[in-house]
Amino acid sequence: MKKIKNTISRLIKDESGQGATEYILLLVVVVGLVVAFGPKIKGLVEGKLNEVSSLFGEVTGK
């Protein structure tokens, strides 16, 4: 029984996989934000690019 307690205690104190878990969670959050706000950001960027393109057209006379 004492051997099982020692094993469980070692597993609880072991933090070797903690860094990888934090990176995976961070990646999941970033991907979630991109999925949630990606279309809106894409629309805003395309709108601004079209605006700049039309301004260049006015300057060059095309």
C-alpha positions in Angstrom: 0.0 0.0 0.0 2.9 2.3 0.8 4.4 1.7 -2.6 1.1 2.8 -4.3 1.0 6.0 -2.2 4.6 6.8 -3.1 3.9 6.2 -6.8 0.8 8.4 -6.8 2.8 11.1 -4.9 5.6 11.0 -7.5 3.1 11.3 -10.3 1.3 14.3 -8.7 4.6 16.1 -8.2 6.0 15.3 -11.7 5.7 18.4 -13.8 7.7 17.2 -16.9 4.7 17.3 -19.2 3.4 20.6 -17.9 5.1 22.8 -20.5 3.8 20.8 -23.5 0.3 20.9 -22.1 0.4 24.7 -21.7 1.6 25.1 -25.3 -1.2 22.8 -26.5 -3.8 24.8 -24.6 -2.5 28.1 -26.0 -2.6 26.7 -29.5 -6.2 25.6 -29.0 -7.2 29.1 -27.8 -5.4 30.8 -30.8 -7.1 28.4 -33.3 -10.4 29.0 -31.6 -10.0 32.8 -32.0 -9.0 32.4 -35.6 -12.1 30.3 -36.3 -14.4 32.6 -34.5 -13.1 35.9 -35.8 -11.4 34.9 -39.1 -14.2 35.7 -41.5 -14.8 39.1 -39.9 -11.1 40.0 -40.0 -10.9 38.8 -43.6 -13.8 41.0 -44.6 -12.3 44.0 -43.0 -8.9 43.5 -44.6 -10.5 42.9 -48.1 -12.5 46.1 -47.7 -9.5 48.2 -46.8 -7.5 46.7 -49.7 -10.3 47.5 -52.1 -10.4 51.1 -50.7 -6.6 51.5 -51.2 -6.8 50.0 -54.7 -9.5 52.5 -55.7 -7.4 55.3 -54.3 -4.4 54.2 -56.3 -6.6 54.1 -59.4 -7.7 57.7 -58.8 -4.1 58.8 -58.4 -2.8 57.0 -61.5 -5.9 58.0 -63.5 -7.0 54.4 -64.3 
